Amino acid sequence: MSGCYIYDASLSGLLTLYARLLEEAAAVERISTAAAGQQSLFTEEISIPADQHTAELFWQRLSSRLTDQSLKLVRRCLLADHPQQELLLYRYLLLEAEQGRRIDQMLTHPYVAPVWKLSQQVGREAHRYLGFVRFQHLSDNSYFAAIRPKHRILLLIGAHFAERFSDQQWVIHDQRHNEGILYDTEAKEWLLLPMELQQQPEVTVQEEQFQTLWRTYFNTLAIPERNNFRLQQGKVPLKCRGLLTEFCAPPPADRH
């Protein structure tokens, strides 16, 4: 009998689940964060509570055993937003437990190929967003940027911005996943935190003026006769434009 396993949506909960399933080499039909709407006659739903100690031990053992390539795949897949990512990753880890380091050479295997593809998608999106983050100067003298990526890429881009803006207090907010990176100039470190904003932060008058100048420059620089929307969408996808200054509508004129 194959089972449907449920965890609490946390990373420690998922790692706890993997630790138990891999120890038993359990047959798994589904892994989810909520019970199915209808109980199947041929599957059993099992809820596994998170255990921080078990999760930490499992990750330590996994990190020491995996090659750098496999560890990168696992880390990126843990950040993915995919309806079956937990099950795909479990099948990959189950094969790795059997094959060991040989799994790095098995890219066409049905348990490896989907994980490799998902990892590439997460990595490409993280790299692309290095150029799609637009900081705004706020009234409290900090800087704020909002993004809306498909995957949870903040952990992959945090070090990049911490290195380049180490003298500024800034926040990058992932609106889709309600989490954000907060950089502390005194501690010289950044933290990933749950974050849900109820309203847009207030920018300075100078910031609004700069954004207006940037939009004017962006629109003036364009040559209508050479418009190539297909090429432009390849470089700057439509799904990324809603939060980019040059594509956003200006704020109301009477704001200040």
Summary of the structure (lengths in Angstrom):
residues: 256
radius of gyration: 22.2
end to end distance: 65.6
largest distance: 65.7
contacts: 664
relative contact order: 0.09
helix: 48%
strand: 16%
